[in-house]
Amino acid sequence: MKTTNRRHFLKSTTLGAGALALPLFSIPRAAFAAPRKINMAVVGAGGMGKYAVRIAATENLVAICDVDDVRAMQAFKQHPKARRFKDFRVMLDTMGNDIDAVAISTPDHTHFPIAMAAMERGKHVFVQKPLAHNIWQLRTLRKAAKHYGVTTQMGNQGHTFPGMRRIKEWVAADVIGDVTEVISWTNRPNAPWFVAPRAFPPATSAPPKTLDWDLWQGPVPMREYSPEYVPTKWRGWWDYGCGALGDIGCHTFDAPFAVLGLGSPTKVEVVRHVPPGEGFIPMGSVVTYHFPARGKKPPVVLKWYEASFDVPKPRRWDPSESLPSGGGMYMEGSKETLYHAGMRPTKPILTPSHRFESMKPELNRIERLPDVGDGPIEEWIRAIKGEGPAPNSNFDYAAPLTEMVLLGAIAQRTGRTIEWDAANMSIVGQTELDSLIREPVRGEWEYGLSL
């Protein structure tokens, strides 16, 4: 997997590095000055990969890569002209300049190596949330995107919603006032994604002949195949997923993180159920993030509630109404409480509802931000073609957002309070947790030792 370009990048990059040199190769924006369709490859064609395949097919879908023939069968049948691959490295080496951009919709633990391999070849990349599996990977992806001069995007769909624009407008216009508390919640962990096996370690068997189990394992230590991992249950295992926070956090934290400019937390606390077995997530927890003051903005406490924990109602709330069990978020401000149901900011309101109705004339007078339209892959494609600005959830934004999520996951995984030194990328006084910040990988999947 190692190339001269990757070695040069890693040798020239340090933890505290600033602007990086421009790459010797990349796809220049000028190449798309005349309207044309871009050549797209998709890695991961099942699950959320179906969305990537559908949007990629509106351009030139030239390659589909998936380690599982069964999961990819629908995509293969619908797009017979696209070349088929199991190994993304073979795809990138074989097709070379025939690929402009790569959409990645694989399990969390393989996001990083695929995105790095694509970017070092000058390919624009889209990566589903969470952006990576550990914090070192996040920071490396962010640096690499600048170094290689490519257009990037993470798939937190709500960032493109009109509801996100409304929240930004209301906060910027000081409708909410000073926000000191954010509450978010989810109905996860739940089936079919989060299901503990009957016994630990889980029962194993020979992998299906249609699945390349070694490639699916990717950078993590090899273990025997079990249907308790694939195709849907991998999120509950720390080696492969990042728990319910990794699944939903990039959605539900998106609005408060963006509009409040939260940055890095200084401390993360957790209350959790005892995990059902080794290597598996706790089946429910409350994670509390502490953010310091940012200029004139006061400190913020953000709490994340998972299934089986009672979520407190907003201070300004109709007591006769219940909070939706599926999830939501609210921000307590000195003037108003901003709330949305669900994991994404689909229909934000001020609460209680009668207050929102009385405020609508004032809210309607606030200057509107332009809508993004469509979804994150569509926004990314327009940016690649020079038909729109840089995507809003590019790696400069997505990496810090996901870092917040993964710090909570470390607290869940260890059951410990995390005091975070963001400048040095370290957990204060707990060097034994360094291996969770930068996880060890199998040799053939290593991307440099200098960072």
C-alpha positions as CSV (number, residue, x, y, z in Angstrom):
1,M,0.0,0.0,0.0
2,K,2.9,2.3,0.5
3,T,3.9,4.7,-2.3
4,T,6.5,7.4,-2.8
5,N,3.9,10.1,-2.6
6,R,2.5,8.8,0.7
7,R,6.0,8.6,2.3
8,H,6.8,12.1,1.1
9,F,3.6,13.4,2.6
10,L,4.1,11.7,6.0
11,K,7.7,12.8,6.3
12,S,6.9,16.4,5.6
13,T,4.0,16.5,8.0
14,T,4.1,16.9,11.8
15,L,1.3,17.1,14.4
16,G,1.5,20.9,14.7
17,A,2.1,21.5,10.9
18,G,0.4,24.5,9.3
19,A,-0.2,25.0,5.6
20,L,1.2,22.2,3.4
21,A,2.7,22.3,0.0
22,L,0.4,21.9,-2.9
23,P,0.5,18.4,-4.5
24,L,2.3,17.7,-7.7
25,F,-0.9,16.2,-9.0
26,S,-4.5,16.6,-8.5
27,I,-7.6,17.3,-10.6
28,P,-7.6,21.0,-11.1
29,R,-10.9,22.8,-10.9
30,A,-10.2,24.3,-14.3
31,A,-10.6,20.9,-15.8
32,F,-14.3,21.2,-15.2
33,A,-14.7,24.7,-16.6
34,A,-16.8,23.2,-19.4
35,P,-19.9,21.3,-18.2
36,R,-19.2,17.6,-18.2
37,K,-19.9,14.6,-16.0
38,I,-17.2,13.4,-13.7
39,N,-16.0,9.8,-13.5
40,M,-17.0,8.4,-10.2
41,A,-16.1,5.3,-8.2
42,V,-18.0,3.9,-5.3
43,V,-16.5,1.8,-2.5
44,G,-19.2,0.1,-0.5
45,A,-22.4,-0.6,-2.5
46,G,-24.7,-1.9,0.2
47,G,-26.5,0.0,3.0
48,M,-25.7,3.7,2.6
49,G,-23.6,2.8,-0.4
50,K,-26.9,2.5,-2.3
51,Y,-27.3,6.2,-2.0
52,A,-23.8,6.8,-3.3
53,V,-24.4,4.5,-6.2
54,R,-27.6,6.2,-7.1
55,I,-26.1,9.7,-7.1
56,A,-22.9,8.6,-8.8
57,A,-25.0,7.1,-11.6
58,T,-26.2,10.7,-12.5
59,E,-22.5,11.3,-13.4
60,N,-20.3,8.6,-15.0
61,L,-20.2,5.7,-12.6
62,V,-17.1,3.9,-13.8
63,A,-16.3,1.5,-11.0
64,I,-18.0,-0.3,-8.1
65,C,-15.9,-1.8,-5.3
66,D,-17.3,-4.0,-2.6
67,V,-15.7,-6.9,-0.6
68,D,-19.1,-8.7,-0.6
69,D,-20.6,-9.8,-3.9
70,V,-24.0,-10.3,-2.4
71,R,-24.2,-6.8,-0.9
72,A,-23.1,-5.3,-4.2
73,M,-25.2,-7.5,-6.5
74,Q,-28.0,-5.0,-6.9
75,A,-25.5,-2.3,-7.9
76,F,-23.7,-4.6,-10.3
77,K,-26.9,-5.6,-12.0
78,Q,-28.2,-2.0,-12.3
79,H,-24.9,-0.7,-13.7
80,P,-23.3,-3.4,-15.8
81,K,-20.9,-0.9,-17.5
82,A,-19.2,0.0,-14.3
83,R,-16.0,-2.1,-13.6
84,R,-16.2,-4.4,-10.6
85,F,-13.6,-4.7,-7.9
86,K,-13.2,-6.2,-4.4
87,D,-10.0,-4.4,-3.4
88,F,-10.1,-0.6,-3.6
89,R,-6.3,-0.6,-4.0
90,V,-6.5,-2.7,-7.1
91,M,-9.3,-0.4,-8.4
92,L,-7.3,2.7,-7.9
93,D,-4.1,1.3,-9.4
94,T,-5.9,-0.3,-12.4
95,M,-8.1,2.6,-13.4
96,G,-5.6,5.4,-12.7
97,N,-6.8,8.6,-14.4
98,D,-10.2,7.1,-15.3
99,I,-11.4,8.1,-11.8
100,D,-12.0,11.7,-10.7
101,A,-13.8,11.1,-7.4
102,V,-14.4,8.3,-4.9
103,A,-17.5,7.9,-2.6
104,I,-16.8,5.8,0.4
105,S,-19.6,4.0,2.3
106,T,-17.9,1.2,4.1
107,P,-17.8,0.3,7.9
108,D,-16.1,2.9,10.1
109,H,-12.8,1.1,10.5
110,T,-11.9,1.2,6.8
111,H,-12.9,4.9,6.0
112,F,-9.3,6.1,6.6
113,P,-7.2,3.8,4.5
114,I,-9.6,4.1,1.5
115,A,-9.8,7.9,1.7
116,M,-6.0,8.2,2.1
117,A,-5.4,5.9,-0.9
118,A,-7.8,7.9,-3.0
119,M,-6.5,11.3,-2.0
120,E,-2.8,10.5,-2.6
121,R,-3.8,9.7,-6.2
122,G,-5.5,13.1,-6.5
123,K,-9.0,11.9,-6.2
124,H,-11.8,13.9,-4.6
125,V,-13.4,12.0,-1.7
126,F,-16.7,11.7,0.0
127,V,-16.8,9.7,3.2
128,Q,-19.9,8.6,5.2
129,K,-20.0,9.6,8.9
130,P,-18.2,9.2,11.1
131,L,-15.2,10.4,9.1
132,A,-12.7,8.0,10.7
133,H,-12.3,5.5,13.5
134,N,-9.8,7.3,15.7
135,I,-8.6,10.9,16.3
136,W,-5.2,10.5,14.7
137,Q,-6.9,9.4,11.5
138,L,-9.2,12.4,11.6
139,R,-6.3,14.9,11.8
140,T,-4.3,13.1,9.2
141,L,-7.2,13.1,6.7
142,R,-7.6,16.9,7.3
143,K,-4.0,17.5,6.6
144,A,-3.9,15.2,3.6
145,A,-6.9,16.9,2.0
146,K,-5.0,20.2,2.0
147,H,-1.8,18.6,0.9
148,Y,-3.4,16.9,-2.1
149,G,-5.7,19.8,-3.0
150,V,-8.8,17.7,-3.3
151,T,-12.5,18.5,-2.6
152,T,-13.8,16.6,0.4
153,Q,-17.1,16.0,2.1
154,M,-18.5,13.9,5.0
155,G,-22.0,12.5,4.8
156,N,-23.9,14.2,7.6
157,Q,-27.0,14.9,5.5
158,G,-28.6,17.4,7.9
159,H,-25.8,19.9,7.2
160,T,-27.4,20.5,3.8
161,F,-31.0,20.8,5.2
162,P,-32.9,24.1,5.1
163,G,-33.4,23.5,8.9
164,M,-29.7,24.0,9.4
165,R,-29.9,27.3,7.6
166,R,-32.7,28.4,9.9
167,I,-30.8,27.5,13.1
168,K,-27.8,29.5,11.8
169,E,-29.9,32.5,11.1
170,W,-31.7,32.5,14.5
171,V,-28.5,32.1,16.5
172,A,-26.6,34.7,14.4
173,A,-29.5,37.1,14.9
174,D,-29.3,36.6,18.7
175,V,-32.9,35.2,18.9
176,I,-31.7,32.4,21.2
177,G,-29.4,34.5,23.4
178,D,-26.4,33.0,25.2
179,V,-26.5,29.2,25.1
180,T,-25.1,27.4,28.1
181,E,-26.7,24.0,27.8
182,V,-27.4,21.6,25.0
183,I,-29.3,18.3,25.4
184,S,-29.4,15.6,22.7
185,W,-30.7,12.1,22.7
186,T,-31.3,9.0,20.6
187,N,-33.2,5.7,20.7
188,R,-29.9,3.8,20.0
189,P,-28.3,1.4,20.6
190,N,-31.1,-0.8,19.2
191,A,-31.7,-3.6,16.7
192,P,-30.9,-4.4,14.0
193,W,-27.5,-2.6,14.2
194,F,-26.7,-3.0,17.9
195,V,-27.4,-6.6,19.0
196,A,-25.1,-8.3,21.5
197,P,-24.2,-12.0,20.8
198,R,-25.5,-14.7,23.1
199,A,-22.0,-15.6,24.1
200,F,-18.6,-13.9,24.2
201,P,-16.5,-14.5,22.1
202,P,-19.2,-15.0,19.5
203,A,-19.6,-18.2,17.6
204,T,-17.5,-18.4,14.5
205,S,-17.7,-20.1,11.1
206,A,-16.2,-20.1,7.7
207,P,-17.0,-16.8,5.8
208,P,-19.3,-16.9,2.8
209,K,-17.4,-17.6,-0.4
210,T,-18.9,-14.3,-1.8
211,L,-17.2,-12.3,1.0
212,D,-13.4,-11.4,1.2
213,W,-13.2,-11.6,4.9
214,D,-9.5,-10.5,5.0
215,L,-10.3,-7.3,3.0
216,W,-13.4,-6.6,5.2
217,Q,-11.1,-6.8,8.3
218,G,-8.9,-4.2,6.7
219,P,-6.5,-2.6,9.2
220,V,-7.7,-4.2,12.5
221,P,-6.2,-7.4,13.9
222,M,-7.5,-10.5,12.2
223,R,-10.2,-12.6,13.9
224,E,-12.3,-15.5,12.7
225,Y,-15.5,-14.7,10.8
226,S,-18.8,-14.5,12.6
227,P,-22.3,-13.5,11.4
228,E,-22.3,-11.4,14.7
229,Y,-20.1,-8.8,12.8
230,V,-21.5,-8.6,9.3
231,P,-23.4,-7.3,7.5
232,T,-25.2,-5.1,10.0
233,K,-24.0,-5.7,13.6
234,W,-20.4,-4.4,13.3
235,R,-21.4,-1.0,14.8
236,G,-21.6,-2.6,18.3
237,W,-18.0,-3.8,18.2
238,W,-15.3,-1.3,19.0
239,D,-12.8,-2.7,16.5
240,Y,-15.2,-1.9,13.6
241,G,-17.7,0.7,14.8
242,C,-17.9,3.7,17.2
243,G,-21.1,2.8,18.9
244,A,-24.3,4.7,18.9
245,L,-22.4,8.0,19.1
246,G,-20.5,7.1,16.0
247,D,-23.7,6.2,14.3
248,I,-25.8,9.3,15.2
249,G,-23.5,11.9,16.9
250,C,-22.3,13.6,13.7
251,H,-26.0,14.2,12.9
252,T,-27.4,15.3,16.2
253,F,-24.3,17.3,17.3
254,D,-24.0,19.0,13.9
255,A,-26.2,22.1,14.5
256,P,-24.9,23.0,18.0
257,F,-21.3,22.3,17.0
258,A,-21.6,24.6,13.9
259,V,-23.7,27.5,15.2
260,L,-22.1,27.7,18.7
261,G,-18.5,27.3,17.5
262,L,-17.9,24.7,20.2
263,G,-14.5,23.5,19.1
264,S,-12.8,21.0,21.4
265,P,-14.2,19.9,24.8
266,T,-11.8,20.1,27.7
267,K,-13.6,17.3,29.6
268,V,-15.9,14.4,28.8
269,E,-17.7,12.4,31.5
270,V,-19.8,9.2,31.2
271,V,-22.4,7.2,33.0
272,R,-22.9,3.8,31.3
273,H,-24.4,0.4,31.6
274,V,-21.9,-2.4,32.0
275,P,-20.9,-3.7,28.5
276,P,-22.4,-7.2,27.8
277,G,-19.0,-8.6,26.8
278,E,-15.4,-7.9,25.8
279,G,-15.0,-5.6,22.8
280,F,-18.7,-4.6,22.8
281,I,-20.3,-1.2,23.4
282,P,-22.3,-0.5,26.6
283,M,-26.0,-0.8,25.7
284,G,-26.8,2.7,26.8
285,S,-25.0,5.7,28.4
286,V,-25.1,9.4,29.2
287,V,-22.1,11.4,27.9
288,T,-21.4,14.9,29.2
289,Y,-19.1,17.3,27.3
290,H,-17.7,20.4,28.8
291,F,-16.7,23.2,26.4
292,P,-14.9,26.4,27.6
293,A,-15.9,29.9,26.8
294,R,-15.2,31.0,23.3
295,G,-14.5,34.8,23.3
296,K,-17.8,36.4,24.5
297,K,-19.6,33.1,24.2
298,P,-20.1,31.4,27.6
299,P,-19.1,27.8,28.5
300,V,-21.4,25.1,27.3
301,V,-22.4,21.7,28.8
302,L,-23.7,19.3,26.1
303,K,-25.3,16.0,27.2
304,W,-25.9,13.0,25.1
305,Y,-28.6,10.5,26.3
306,E,-28.9,7.0,24.8
307,A,-31.7,4.5,25.1
308,S,-33.0,3.6,28.6
309,F,-31.9,6.9,30.2
310,D,-34.5,9.6,31.0
311,V,-34.1,12.8,29.0
312,P,-34.9,16.0,30.9
313,K,-37.5,18.2,29.2
314,P,-36.5,21.8,28.2
315,R,-37.2,24.5,30.7
316,R,-39.5,26.2,28.2
317,W,-41.8,23.3,27.3
318,D,-45.4,22.4,27.3
319,P,-45.6,20.1,30.3
320,S,-48.5,18.1,28.7
321,E,-46.2,17.1,25.8
322,S,-43.7,14.3,25.7
323,L,-40.3,14.4,24.1
324,P,-40.1,12.2,21.0
325,S,-38.5,8.8,21.9
326,G,-36.6,8.6,18.6
327,G,-34.2,11.4,19.3
328,G,-33.8,15.1,19.1
329,M,-31.8,18.1,20.3
330,Y,-32.5,21.4,22.1
331,M,-30.3,24.4,23.0
332,E,-31.2,26.3,26.2
333,G,-30.6,30.0,25.5
334,S,-30.9,33.1,27.8
335,K,-33.8,34.3,25.6
336,E,-35.3,31.2,23.9
337,T,-35.1,27.4,23.6
338,L,-34.3,26.1,20.1
339,Y,-35.4,22.5,19.5
340,H,-35.7,19.9,16.7
341,A,-37.0,16.4,16.8
342,G,-35.1,13.5,15.2
343,M,-31.4,13.0,14.6
344,R,-31.2,15.8,12.0
345,P,-32.4,19.5,12.0
346,T,-35.4,18.8,9.7
347,K,-37.9,21.2,11.3
348,P,-36.3,23.3,14.0
349,I,-38.7,25.4,16.2
350,L,-38.7,27.5,19.3
351,T,-40.4,25.9,22.2
352,P,-43.1,25.9,23.5
353,S,-45.0,25.7,20.2
354,H,-47.3,28.7,21.0
355,R,-44.1,30.8,21.5
356,F,-42.8,29.7,18.1
357,E,-46.1,30.8,16.5
358,S,-45.9,34.2,18.1
359,M,-42.3,34.6,17.0
360,K,-42.8,33.7,13.4
361,P,-43.3,37.3,12.1
362,E,-39.9,38.3,13.7
363,L,-38.2,35.2,12.5
364,N,-39.5,35.7,8.9
365,R,-37.8,39.2,8.9
366,I,-34.4,37.7,9.4
367,E,-32.3,37.6,6.2
368,R,-32.3,34.1,4.8
369,L,-29.1,32.2,4.1
370,P,-29.0,30.5,0.6
371,D,-30.2,26.9,0.7
372,V,-27.7,24.2,-0.2
373,G,-30.3,22.0,-1.8
374,D,-30.2,18.2,-2.4
375,G,-27.8,16.2,-0.3
376,P,-24.1,16.0,0.7
377,I,-22.9,14.0,-2.3
378,E,-24.8,16.3,-4.7
379,E,-23.2,19.4,-3.0
380,W,-19.8,17.7,-3.2
381,I,-20.2,17.0,-6.9
382,R,-21.2,20.6,-7.7
383,A,-18.1,21.8,-5.9
384,I,-15.8,19.4,-7.9
385,K,-17.3,20.7,-11.1
386,G,-16.9,24.4,-10.1
387,E,-20.7,24.8,-10.0
388,G,-20.8,25.7,-6.3
389,P,-18.7,26.6,-3.3
390,A,-16.7,24.2,-1.2
391,P,-18.9,21.7,0.5
392,N,-20.1,22.8,4.0
393,S,-19.0,19.5,5.7
394,N,-15.6,19.3,4.1
395,F,-12.8,17.8,6.2
396,D,-11.9,21.1,7.8
397,Y,-15.3,21.0,9.5
398,A,-16.0,17.3,9.6
399,A,-12.8,16.3,11.3
400,P,-13.3,18.5,14.5
401,L,-17.0,17.5,14.6
402,T,-16.1,13.8,14.5
403,E,-13.3,14.3,17.0
404,M,-15.9,15.5,19.5
405,V,-17.9,12.3,18.8
406,L,-14.9,10.0,19.1
407,L,-13.9,11.6,22.5
408,G,-17.3,10.6,23.8
409,A,-16.8,7.1,22.3
410,I,-13.5,6.8,24.2
411,A,-15.3,7.7,27.4
412,Q,-18.0,5.1,26.7
413,R,-15.4,2.5,25.8
414,T,-13.3,2.9,29.0
415,G,-15.9,4.1,31.5
416,R,-13.5,6.9,32.4
417,T,-13.6,10.7,32.6
418,I,-11.5,12.2,29.7
419,E,-9.6,15.4,30.2
420,W,-8.6,16.4,26.7
421,D,-5.5,18.3,25.6
422,A,-6.4,19.2,22.1
423,A,-3.2,21.0,21.2
424,N,-1.1,17.9,22.0
425,M,-3.8,15.3,20.9
426,S,-3.6,13.6,24.3
427,I,-5.7,12.5,27.3
428,V,-4.3,14.2,30.4
429,G,-2.7,11.7,32.8
430,Q,-3.8,8.6,31.0
431,T,-1.1,7.7,28.5
432,E,-2.4,4.1,28.5
433,L,-5.2,5.3,26.3
434,D,-2.9,6.6,23.6
435,S,-3.6,3.4,21.6
436,L,-7.3,4.5,21.3
437,I,-6.2,7.9,19.9
438,R,-4.0,6.3,17.3
439,E,-4.9,2.6,17.0
440,P,-2.4,0.0,15.9
441,V,-3.0,-1.5,12.5
442,R,-1.8,-4.5,10.5
443,G,1.5,-3.8,8.8
444,E,0.2,-3.8,5.2
445,W,-2.4,-1.2,6.2
446,E,0.1,1.2,7.9
447,Y,0.1,4.8,6.8
448,G,3.4,6.1,8.2
449,L,4.8,6.2,11.7
450,S,6.0,9.8,11.8
451,L,2.7,11.5,12.8
